[in-house]
Amino acid sequence: MRIIPTIVAATVAALILSTGLAVAETRLDPMAVLAGRPAGSDPLDPMTALRARADLAEVADGNQEFGGLPDGEGAEETYYQCVACHSTEIIKQQRVTDHRWDELWRWMVEAQGMVGPEPDTKTLILTYLKTNFSSER
Ligand code: HEC
């Protein structure tokens, strides 16, 4: 009887074939890993670097409505408090310590005659300045 070895051989062949197909199926689409990812998030995408730079440029430009100050809580208050005397450029170029911001505030009031706002607004503005233009973070 040669039927049993034949059946075994056929079964083995079928198994190998179906395993092969299953493997092939899992490997099919090289783009599948990228599907669903937001544009620019893939390090293999040659456009990623350029998109990231465009995003940075947007941040660097800030909000044009507020003299190019970066968006954030206190941006508007900072703008109106500070542009009475000078442009926002002098602020945007700063990278000073938190302590230095407190000193600058005092100097602006005592030496330059800046009219200080309500304490809450002062805190808001100083927090904004320290968050965005500090050398400490
Ligand atoms: C009453 C006017 C006035 C107001 C309001 C004012 N400043 Fe100034 N500020 C000045 C003057 C004057 C200078 C010196 C400008 C110069 O050197 O050309 C100055 C300079 C600066 C400098 C540069 C300091 C340095 O080390 O050179 C910074 C930073 C600054 N101001 C931040 C601010 C911020 C932030 C605000 C708002 C919270 C503000 N200023 C509001 C008058 C003012």
Backbone and ligand atoms as CSV (ligand in chain L), in Angstrom:
chain,resi,resn,atom,element,x,y,z
A,1,MET,N,N,0.840,-1.211,0.000
A,1,MET,CA,C,0.000,0.000,0.000
A,1,MET,C,C,0.865,1.248,0.000
A,2,ARG,N,N,0.695,2.035,-1.008
A,2,ARG,CA,C,1.528,3.255,-1.074
A,2,ARG,C,C,0.687,4.487,-0.777
A,3,ILE,N,N,-0.584,4.200,-0.415
A,3,ILE,CA,C,-1.487,5.364,-0.286
A,3,ILE,C,C,-1.144,6.252,0.906
A,4,ILE,N,N,-0.686,5.596,2.028
A,4,ILE,CA,C,-0.423,6.409,3.222
A,4,ILE,C,C,0.725,7.397,2.999
A,5,PRO,N,N,1.875,6.919,2.516
A,5,PRO,CA,C,2.936,7.924,2.248
A,5,PRO,C,C,2.468,9.013,1.291
A,6,THR,N,N,1.631,8.690,0.379
A,6,THR,CA,C,1.145,9.705,-0.565
A,6,THR,C,C,0.305,10.762,0.163
A,7,ILE,N,N,-0.572,10.228,1.057
A,7,ILE,CA,C,-1.405,11.171,1.810
A,7,ILE,C,C,-0.537,12.072,2.682
A,8,VAL,N,N,0.470,11.424,3.337
A,8,VAL,CA,C,1.371,12.214,4.196
A,8,VAL,C,C,2.076,13.277,3.361
A,9,ALA,N,N,2.583,12.856,2.226
A,9,ALA,CA,C,3.306,13.807,1.373
A,9,ALA,C,C,2.388,14.949,0.938
A,10,ALA,N,N,1.144,14.590,0.586
A,10,ALA,CA,C,0.200,15.618,0.131
A,10,ALA,C,C,-0.126,16.582,1.267
A,11,THR,N,N,-0.296,16.014,2.469
A,11,THR,CA,C,-0.616,16.870,3.625
A,11,THR,C,C,0.539,17.823,3.913
A,12,VAL,N,N,1.750,17.254,3.915
A,12,VAL,CA,C,2.928,18.087,4.184
A,12,VAL,C,C,3.022,19.194,3.132
A,13,ALA,N,N,2.819,18.804,1.871
A,13,ALA,CA,C,2.907,19.786,0.786
A,13,ALA,C,C,1.864,20.897,1.001
A,14,ALA,N,N,0.653,20.472,1.383
A,14,ALA,CA,C,-0.410,21.463,1.583
A,14,ALA,C,C,-0.054,22.397,2.732
A,15,LEU,N,N,0.505,21.800,3.794
A,15,LEU,CA,C,0.884,22.616,4.951
A,15,LEU,C,C,1.941,23.653,4.568
A,16,ILE,N,N,2.971,23.175,3.863
A,16,ILE,CA,C,4.059,24.080,3.461
A,16,ILE,C,C,3.499,25.200,2.593
A,17,LEU,N,N,2.642,24.797,1.671
A,17,LEU,CA,C,2.078,25.786,0.750
A,17,LEU,C,C,1.278,26.848,1.515
A,18,SER,N,N,0.416,26.381,2.457
A,18,SER,CA,C,-0.441,27.357,3.134
A,18,SER,C,C,0.384,28.237,4.078
A,19,THR,N,N,1.424,27.650,4.698
A,19,THR,CA,C,2.280,28.465,5.561
A,19,THR,C,C,2.949,29.543,4.716
A,20,GLY,N,N,3.438,29.111,3.563
A,20,GLY,CA,C,4.102,30.056,2.660
A,20,GLY,C,C,3.168,31.189,2.290
A,21,LEU,N,N,1.941,30.841,1.990
A,21,LEU,CA,C,0.965,31.871,1.608
A,21,LEU,C,C,0.702,32.827,2.767
A,22,ALA,N,N,0.579,32.221,3.971
A,22,ALA,CA,C,0.291,33.059,5.127
A,22,ALA,C,C,1.437,34.046,5.354
A,23,VAL,N,N,2.673,33.563,5.248
A,23,VAL,CA,C,3.834,34.435,5.438
A,23,VAL,C,C,3.823,35.535,4.379
A,24,ALA,N,N,3.573,35.101,3.123
A,24,ALA,CA,C,3.571,36.076,2.031
A,24,ALA,C,C,2.531,37.160,2.298
A,25,GLU,N,N,1.388,36.716,2.822
A,25,GLU,CA,C,0.315,37.680,3.066
A,25,GLU,C,C,0.710,38.727,4.098
A,26,THR,N,N,1.411,38.290,5.151
A,26,THR,CA,C,1.777,39.255,6.185
A,26,THR,C,C,2.855,40.215,5.684
A,27,ARG,N,N,3.549,39.845,4.629
A,27,ARG,CA,C,4.650,40.708,4.172
A,27,ARG,C,C,4.254,41.586,3.001
A,28,LEU,N,N,2.994,41.471,2.586
A,28,LEU,CA,C,2.648,42.039,1.300
A,28,LEU,C,C,2.942,43.522,1.110
A,29,ASP,N,N,2.388,44.382,1.975
A,29,ASP,CA,C,2.379,45.806,1.658
A,29,ASP,C,C,3.417,46.574,2.475
A,30,PRO,N,N,4.476,47.009,1.842
A,30,PRO,CA,C,5.513,47.729,2.591
A,30,PRO,C,C,5.007,49.068,3.140
A,31,MET,N,N,3.897,49.572,2.608
A,31,MET,CA,C,3.369,50.853,3.076
A,31,MET,C,C,2.395,50.695,4.240
A,32,ALA,N,N,2.043,49.398,4.526
A,32,ALA,CA,C,1.009,49.176,5.534
A,32,ALA,C,C,1.396,49.809,6.872
A,33,VAL,N,N,2.683,49.713,7.239
A,33,VAL,CA,C,3.102,50.282,8.528
A,33,VAL,C,C,2.869,51.781,8.583
A,34,LEU,N,N,2.888,52.423,7.427
A,34,LEU,CA,C,2.757,53.879,7.426
A,34,LEU,C,C,1.306,54.338,7.455
A,35,ALA,N,N,0.395,53.396,7.091
A,35,ALA,CA,C,-1.005,53.788,6.993
A,35,ALA,C,C,-1.505,54.289,8.329
A,36,GLY,N,N,-2.226,55.383,8.290
A,36,GLY,CA,C,-2.850,55.897,9.503
A,36,GLY,C,C,-1.948,56.812,10.299
A,37,ARG,N,N,-0.670,56.887,9.940
A,37,ARG,CA,C,0.187,57.829,10.676
A,37,ARG,C,C,-0.007,59.231,10.133
A,38,PRO,N,N,0.061,60.219,11.008
A,38,PRO,CA,C,-0.057,61.589,10.503
A,38,PRO,C,C,1.116,61.939,9.597
A,39,ALA,N,N,0.863,62.777,8.610
A,39,ALA,CA,C,1.898,63.156,7.672
A,39,ALA,C,C,3.086,63.746,8.418
A,40,GLY,N,N,4.257,63.336,7.979
A,40,GLY,CA,C,5.445,63.932,8.555
A,40,GLY,C,C,5.979,63.218,9.785
A,41,SER,N,N,5.228,62.223,10.275
A,41,SER,CA,C,5.677,61.580,11.498
A,41,SER,C,C,6.639,60.433,11.214
A,42,ASP,N,N,6.773,60.087,9.951
A,42,ASP,CA,C,7.592,58.926,9.635
A,42,ASP,C,C,9.026,59.332,9.317
A,43,PRO,N,N,9.969,58.827,10.082
A,43,PRO,CA,C,11.358,59.205,9.865
A,43,PRO,C,C,11.894,58.722,8.513
A,44,LEU,N,N,11.196,57.728,7.914
A,44,LEU,CA,C,11.667,57.235,6.622
A,44,LEU,C,C,11.149,58.079,5.459
A,45,ASP,N,N,10.166,58.904,5.750
A,45,ASP,CA,C,9.615,59.759,4.706
A,45,ASP,C,C,10.578,60.924,4.454
A,46,PRO,N,N,11.075,61.026,3.209
A,46,PRO,CA,C,12.055,62.084,2.930
A,46,PRO,C,C,11.512,63.493,3.126
A,47,MET,N,N,10.203,63.641,3.191
A,47,MET,CA,C,9.629,64.973,3.373
A,47,MET,C,C,9.533,65.366,4.846
A,48,THR,N,N,9.777,64.387,5.734
A,48,THR,CA,C,9.584,64.651,7.160
A,48,THR,C,C,10.389,65.856,7.635
A,49,ALA,N,N,11.660,65.892,7.249
A,49,ALA,CA,C,12.526,66.971,7.727
A,49,ALA,C,C,11.992,68.324,7.278
A,50,LEU,N,N,11.528,68.387,6.051
A,50,LEU,CA,C,11.052,69.662,5.525
A,50,LEU,C,C,9.767,70.094,6.211
A,51,ARG,N,N,8.864,69.116,6.429
A,51,ARG,CA,C,7.611,69.465,7.102
A,51,ARG,C,C,7.901,69.955,8.501
A,52,ALA,N,N,8.817,69.278,9.193
A,52,ALA,CA,C,9.153,69.674,10.560
A,52,ALA,C,C,9.667,71.101,10.551
A,53,ARG,N,N,10.473,71.438,9.536
A,53,ARG,CA,C,11.014,72.799,9.478
A,53,ARG,C,C,9.919,73.825,9.234
A,54,ALA,N,N,8.951,73.457,8.401
A,54,ALA,CA,C,7.839,74.373,8.149
A,54,ALA,C,C,7.091,74.631,9.458
A,55,ASP,N,N,6.908,73.552,10.256
A,55,ASP,CA,C,6.230,73.715,11.538
A,55,ASP,C,C,7.025,74.657,12.433
A,56,LEU,N,N,8.343,74.449,12.456
A,56,LEU,CA,C,9.189,75.306,13.295
A,56,LEU,C,C,9.095,76.756,12.862
A,57,ALA,N,N,9.084,76.956,11.550
A,57,ALA,CA,C,9.022,78.323,11.036
A,57,ALA,C,C,7.743,78.995,11.519
A,58,GLU,N,N,6.649,78.208,11.531
A,58,GLU,CA,C,5.392,78.767,12.017
A,58,GLU,C,C,5.506,79.200,13.469
A,59,VAL,N,N,6.128,78.332,14.272
A,59,VAL,CA,C,6.312,78.667,15.677
A,59,VAL,C,C,7.198,79.897,15.798
A,60,ALA,N,N,8.281,79.944,14.997
A,60,ALA,CA,C,9.220,81.060,15.082
A,60,ALA,C,C,8.541,82.365,14.688
A,61,ASP,N,N,7.609,82.271,13.747
A,61,ASP,CA,C,6.906,83.476,13.320
A,61,ASP,C,C,5.932,83.967,14.387
A,62,GLY,N,N,5.471,83.057,15.222
A,62,GLY,CA,C,4.551,83.416,16.284
A,62,GLY,C,C,3.218,83.898,15.751
A,63,ASN,N,N,2.475,84.537,16.615
A,63,ASN,CA,C,1.170,85.050,16.236
A,63,ASN,C,C,1.317,86.495,15.748
A,64,GLN,N,N,1.046,86.681,14.462
A,64,GLN,CA,C,1.268,88.009,13.860
A,64,GLN,C,C,0.373,89.079,14.485
A,65,GLU,N,N,-0.741,88.632,15.024
A,65,GLU,CA,C,-1.650,89.577,15.667
A,65,GLU,C,C,-1.009,90.207,16.910
A,66,PHE,N,N,-0.108,89.457,17.529
A,66,PHE,CA,C,0.543,89.947,18.747
A,66,PHE,C,C,2.040,90.136,18.524
A,67,GLY,N,N,2.377,90.786,17.445
A,67,GLY,CA,C,3.775,91.115,17.198
A,67,GLY,C,C,4.688,89.911,17.068
A,68,GLY,N,N,4.100,88.777,16.685
A,68,GLY,CA,C,4.920,87.582,16.498
A,68,GLY,C,C,5.234,86.858,17.795
A,69,LEU,N,N,4.585,87.238,18.878
A,69,LEU,CA,C,4.762,86.470,20.112
A,69,LEU,C,C,4.132,85.089,19.929
A,70,PRO,N,N,4.788,84.043,20.430
A,70,PRO,CA,C,4.205,82.706,20.298
A,70,PRO,C,C,2.874,82.623,21.055
A,71,ASP,N,N,1.930,81.872,20.479
A,71,ASP,CA,C,0.633,81.709,21.132
A,71,ASP,C,C,0.810,81.095,22.509
A,72,GLY,N,N,-0.106,81.389,23.365
A,72,GLY,CA,C,-0.067,80.813,24.700
A,72,GLY,C,C,-0.806,81.737,25.646
A,73,GLU,N,N,-1.132,81.191,26.814
A,73,GLU,CA,C,-1.850,81.994,27.803
A,73,GLU,C,C,-0.985,83.191,28.199
A,74,GLY,N,N,-1.503,84.383,28.023
A,74,GLY,CA,C,-0.751,85.577,28.404
A,74,GLY,C,C,-0.124,86.293,27.222
A,75,ALA,N,N,-0.183,85.703,26.038
A,75,ALA,CA,C,0.445,86.330,24.871
A,75,ALA,C,C,-0.182,87.699,24.595
A,76,GLU,N,N,-1.504,87.728,24.625
A,76,GLU,CA,C,-2.204,88.977,24.320
A,76,GLU,C,C,-1.901,90.054,25.379
A,77,GLU,N,N,-1.966,89.666,26.650
A,77,GLU,CA,C,-1.695,90.612,27.735
A,77,GLU,C,C,-0.261,91.133,27.643
A,78,THR,N,N,0.663,90.227,27.343
A,78,THR,CA,C,2.069,90.624,27.225
A,78,THR,C,C,2.221,91.639,26.099
A,79,TYR,N,N,1.574,91.341,24.995
A,79,TYR,CA,C,1.674,92.230,23.841
A,79,TYR,C,C,1.239,93.649,24.211
A,80,TYR,N,N,0.031,93.766,24.769
A,80,TYR,CA,C,-0.486,95.108,25.043
A,80,TYR,C,C,0.271,95.811,26.169
A,81,GLN,N,N,0.801,95.036,27.112
A,81,GLN,CA,C,1.561,95.651,28.200
A,81,GLN,C,C,2.906,96.199,27.690
A,82,CYS,N,N,3.510,95.502,26.754
A,82,CYS,CA,C,4.912,95.782,26.424
A,82,CYS,C,C,5.103,96.649,25.178
A,83,VAL,N,N,4.200,96.582,24.222
A,83,VAL,CA,C,4.453,97.336,22.986
A,83,VAL,C,C,4.137,98.827,23.126
A,84,ALA,N,N,3.705,99.238,24.314
A,84,ALA,CA,C,3.501,100.671,24.523
A,84,ALA,C,C,4.812,101.409,24.276
A,85,CYS,N,N,5.933,100.753,24.581
A,85,CYS,CA,C,7.225,101.439,24.487
A,85,CYS,C,C,8.169,100.876,23.425
A,86,HIS,N,N,8.110,99.610,23.174
A,86,HIS,CA,C,9.032,99.044,22.172
A,86,HIS,C,C,8.409,97.825,21.518
A,87,SER,N,N,9.054,97.376,20.456
A,87,SER,CA,C,8.479,96.257,19.707
A,87,SER,C,C,8.679,94.948,20.468
A,88,THR,N,N,8.008,93.910,19.990
A,88,THR,CA,C,8.133,92.601,20.627
A,88,THR,C,C,9.488,91.963,20.315
A,89,GLU,N,N,10.191,92.512,19.330
A,89,GLU,CA,C,11.482,91.906,18.957
A,89,GLU,C,C,12.424,91.837,20.153
A,90,ILE,N,N,12.422,92.905,20.939
A,90,ILE,CA,C,13.326,92.988,22.088
A,90,ILE,C,C,12.993,91.903,23.117
A,91,ILE,N,N,11.738,91.467,23.121
A,91,ILE,CA,C,11.317,90.389,24.026
A,91,ILE,C,C,11.677,89.033,23.439
A,92,LYS,N,N,11.372,88.883,22.138
A,92,LYS,CA,C,11.539,87.576,21.498
A,92,LYS,C,C,12.992,87.119,21.464
A,93,GLN,N,N,13.914,88.098,21.477
A,93,GLN,CA,C,15.314,87.687,21.369
A,93,GLN,C,C,15.912,87.303,22.717
A,94,GLN,N,N,15.147,87.441,23.795
A,94,GLN,CA,C,15.677,87.171,25.133
A,94,GLN,C,C,15.702,85.689,25.456
A,95,ARG,N,N,16.773,85.247,26.092
A,95,ARG,CA,C,16.821,83.937,26.741
A,95,ARG,C,C,17.504,84.157,28.078
A,96,VAL,N,N,16.740,84.645,29.022
A,96,VAL,CA,C,17.313,84.998,30.321
A,96,VAL,C,C,16.674,84.143,31.409
A,97,THR,N,N,17.263,84.189,32.583
A,97,THR,CA,C,16.745,83.368,33.674
A,97,THR,C,C,15.397,83.923,34.157
A,98,ASP,N,N,14.670,83.097,34.885
A,98,ASP,CA,C,13.398,83.545,35.461
A,98,ASP,C,C,13.635,84.757,36.362
A,99,HIS,N,N,14.706,84.677,37.155
A,99,HIS,CA,C,15.023,85.771,38.068
A,99,HIS,C,C,15.263,87.068,37.295
A,100,ARG,N,N,15.947,86.937,36.158
A,100,ARG,CA,C,16.238,88.116,35.347
A,100,ARG,C,C,14.949,88.749,34.821
A,101,TRP,N,N,13.933,87.924,34.523
A,101,TRP,CA,C,12.650,88.482,34.074
A,101,TRP,C,C,12.001,89.320,35.169
A,102,ASP,N,N,12.119,88.824,36.417
A,102,ASP,CA,C,11.580,89.609,37.530
A,102,ASP,C,C,12.309,90.950,37.632
A,103,GLU,N,N,13.631,90.893,37.483
A,103,GLU,CA,C,14.423,92.132,37.532
A,103,GLU,C,C,14.050,93.070,36.395
A,104,LEU,N,N,13.921,92.524,35.190
A,104,LEU,CA,C,13.579,93.349,34.029
A,104,LEU,C,C,12.234,94.030,34.245
A,105,TRP,N,N,11.307,93.267,34.820
A,105,TRP,CA,C,9.991,93.849,35.103
A,105,TRP,C,C,10.136,95.059,36.025
A,106,ARG,N,N,10.896,94.862,37.112
A,106,ARG,CA,C,11.084,95.937,38.078
A,106,ARG,C,C,11.764,97.139,37.407
A,107,TRP,N,N,12.741,96.854,36.581
A,107,TRP,CA,C,13.477,97.915,35.883
A,107,TRP,C,C,12.532,98.679,34.944
A,108,MET,N,N,11.666,97.947,34.267
A,108,MET,CA,C,10.718,98.582,33.346
A,108,MET,C,C,9.785,99.521,34.122
A,109,VAL,N,N,9.409,99.104,35.334
A,109,VAL,CA,C,8.503,99.931,36.142
A,109,VAL,C,C,9.258,101.103,36.766
A,110,GLU,N,N,10.375,100.791,37.425
A,110,GLU,CA,C,11.052,101.824,38.220
A,110,GLU,C,C,11.869,102.797,37.376
A,111,ALA,N,N,12.549,102.292,36.358
A,111,ALA,CA,C,13.418,103.168,35.568
A,111,ALA,C,C,12.740,103.701,34.308
A,112,GLN,N,N,11.796,102.918,33.762
A,112,GLN,CA,C,11.189,103.329,32.488
A,112,GLN,C,C,9.772,103.863,32.653
A,113,GLY,N,N,9.258,103.777,33.852
A,113,GLY,CA,C,7.934,104.321,34.088
A,113,GLY,C,C,6.795,103.475,33.561
A,114,MET,N,N,7.045,102.156,33.430
A,114,MET,CA,C,5.947,101.288,32.979
A,114,MET,C,C,4.861,101.251,34.052
A,115,VAL,N,N,3.630,101.427,33.613
A,115,VAL,CA,C,2.511,101.334,34.543
A,115,VAL,C,C,2.156,99.857,34.717
A,116,GLY,N,N,2.356,99.352,35.920
A,116,GLY,CA,C,2.095,97.923,36.164
A,116,GLY,C,C,0.613,97.622,36.133
A,117,PRO,N,N,0.253,96.440,35.642
A,117,PRO,CA,C,-1.162,96.038,35.613
A,117,PRO,C,C,-1.590,95.456,36.963
A,118,GLU,N,N,-2.789,94.939,37.008
A,118,GLU,CA,C,-3.273,94.216,38.187
A,118,GLU,C,C,-2.318,93.070,38.509
A,119,PRO,N,N,-2.192,92.719,39.799
A,119,PRO,CA,C,-1.279,91.638,40.190
A,119,PRO,C,C,-1.506,90.336,39.397
A,120,ASP,N,N,-2.766,89.986,39.146
A,120,ASP,CA,C,-3.064,88.753,38.402
A,120,ASP,C,C,-2.477,88.803,37.001
A,121,THR,N,N,-2.629,89.977,36.376
A,121,THR,CA,C,-2.117,90.130,35.015
A,121,THR,C,C,-0.595,90.130,35.016
A,122,LYS,N,N,-0.024,90.738,36.037
A,122,LYS,CA,C,1.438,90.722,36.151
A,122,LYS,C,C,1.946,89.277,36.234
A,123,THR,N,N,1.296,88.486,37.073
A,123,THR,CA,C,1.685,87.080,37.211
A,123,THR,C,C,1.532,86.346,35.881
A,124,LEU,N,N,0.422,86.616,35.212
A,124,LEU,CA,C,0.159,85.963,33.923
A,124,LEU,C,C,1.264,86.290,32.912
A,125,ILE,N,N,1.620,87.568,32.839
A,125,ILE,CA,C,2.625,88.003,31.863
A,125,ILE,C,C,3.999,87.430,32.216
A,126,LEU,N,N,4.356,87.512,33.494
A,126,LEU,CA,C,5.675,86.998,33.879
A,126,LEU,C,C,5.761,85.489,33.656
A,127,THR,N,N,4.653,84.791,33.903
A,127,THR,CA,C,4.649,83.349,33.647
A,127,THR,C,C,4.813,83.079,32.152
A,128,TYR,N,N,4.140,83.893,31.357
A,128,TYR,CA,C,4.252,83.747,29.900
A,128,TYR,C,C,5.695,83.986,29.446
A,129,LEU,N,N,6.299,85.048,29.964
A,129,LEU,CA,C,7.677,85.382,29.579
A,129,LEU,C,C,8.638,84.269,29.997
A,130,LYS,N,N,8.447,83.780,31.213
A,130,LYS,CA,C,9.350,82.736,31.718
A,130,LYS,C,C,9.136,81.414,30.978
A,131,THR,N,N,7.907,81.189,30.529
A,131,THR,CA,C,7.628,79.952,29.799
A,131,THR,C,C,8.252,79.984,28.409
A,132,ASN,N,N,8.182,81.156,27.766
A,132,ASN,CA,C,8.577,81.213,26.353
A,132,ASN,C,C,9.969,81.773,26.102
A,133,PHE,N,N,10.484,82.585,27.012
A,133,PHE,CA,C,11.759,83.256,26.723
A,133,PHE,C,C,12.748,83.102,27.872
A,134,SER,N,N,12.763,81.916,28.445
A,134,SER,CA,C,13.668,81.687,29.557
A,134,SER,C,C,14.844,80.828,29.117
A,135,SER,N,N,15.967,81.028,29.754
A,135,SER,CA,C,17.125,80.169,29.502
A,135,SER,C,C,17.039,78.913,30.357
A,136,GLU,N,N,15.995,78.833,31.186
A,136,GLU,CA,C,15.899,77.714,32.115
A,136,GLU,C,C,15.049,76.554,31.606
A,137,ARG,N,N,14.413,76.738,30.444
A,137,ARG,CA,C,13.635,75.627,29.901
A,137,ARG,C,C,13.535,75.703,28.396
L,1,HEC,C1,C,7.207,102.437,29.787
L,1,HEC,C2,C,7.926,101.922,28.676
L,1,HEC,C3,C,8.194,100.444,28.625
L,1,HEC,C4,C,7.297,99.436,28.749
L,1,HEC,C5,C,5.802,99.495,28.946
L,1,HEC,C6,C,8.057,98.206,28.586
L,1,HEC,N1,N,9.364,98.486,28.378
L,1,HEC,FE1,FE,10.832,97.154,28.042
L,1,HEC,N2,N,12.132,98.636,27.761
L,1,HEC,C7,C,11.853,99.992,27.818
L,1,HEC,C8,C,13.020,100.740,27.442
L,1,HEC,C9,C,13.110,102.258,27.357
L,1,HEC,C10,C,14.018,99.811,27.155
L,1,HEC,C11,C,15.412,100.071,26.669
L,1,HEC,C12,C,15.303,100.045,25.169
L,1,HEC,C13,C,16.587,100.140,24.501
L,1,HEC,O1,O,17.600,99.830,25.120
L,1,HEC,O2,O,16.530,100.448,23.313
L,1,HEC,C14,C,13.441,98.497,27.367
L,1,HEC,C15,C,14.124,97.321,27.201
L,1,HEC,C16,C,13.576,96.081,27.374
L,1,HEC,C17,C,14.301,94.858,27.269
L,1,HEC,C18,C,15.784,94.710,26.943
L,1,HEC,C19,C,16.524,94.746,28.245
L,1,HEC,C20,C,18.003,94.574,28.028
L,1,HEC,O3,O,18.570,93.813,28.800
L,1,HEC,O4,O,18.532,95.177,27.104
L,1,HEC,C21,C,13.435,93.848,27.505
L,1,HEC,C22,C,13.732,92.366,27.513
L,1,HEC,C23,C,12.170,94.463,27.768
L,1,HEC,N3,N,12.272,95.803,27.684
L,1,HEC,C24,C,11.030,93.740,28.055
L,1,HEC,C25,C,9.817,94.341,28.268
L,1,HEC,C26,C,8.627,93.584,28.548
L,1,HEC,C27,C,8.534,92.076,28.618
L,1,HEC,C28,C,7.646,94.478,28.725
L,1,HEC,C29,C,6.212,94.187,29.053
L,1,HEC,C30,C,5.983,93.451,30.246
L,1,HEC,C31,C,8.225,95.790,28.557
L,1,HEC,N4,N,9.539,95.662,28.295
L,1,HEC,C32,C,7.508,96.959,28.678
L,1,HEC,C33,C,10.649,100.543,28.159
L,1,HEC,C34,C,9.486,99.854,28.386
